[in-house]
Amino acid sequence: MKLDGAVVDKYVTKKLSCGDCPMPCKGIVKVPKRGLSDVRRPDYETIVGFGANLLNDDLELVTACHDACNRYGIDAVSSSATLAWACEAVDKGLLTSAELDGIDLRWGSGEAALALTVKMGTGDGCGAWLGNGVQRAAAHLGKGSTTSPCMSTAASPRTTTRASPR
């Protein structure tokens, strides 16, 4: 499934807008296959983070990861960046599924991303150190810090406020 606005709109059951804004760009979605109803529509950064950033094109899993972040009160940008770092660390042989509590995290594995998102939210097992973000996860393992996508100590956002060069 291709991730784009038209696909997301198929899941929207109610459109919402901020305050007095006339543009209802937010919404409530329903994903029956995941048992999700009346959950917030994933926004741009969440779709990119749990979608393209992990090579995951399953919008239902992206929505489930987004919902897990909201339910556990964790940041979706940091969580998805941490999972992308972990995918790369697994790919380079710096991290194993044993260190991830037996979860086989690979590029494109939305199910593994969801399982680890829940672990980060609950703080169970590897979620205790993954939930602290990329930089602290790399420090905990003592490896992988050269691939951490951070600005200062925070995960890099999917947007930037820097001005374009003239």
Order of alpha helices (4+ residues) and beta strands (2+ residues): alpha-beta-beta-beta-alpha-alpha-alpha-alpha-alpha-alpha-beta-beta
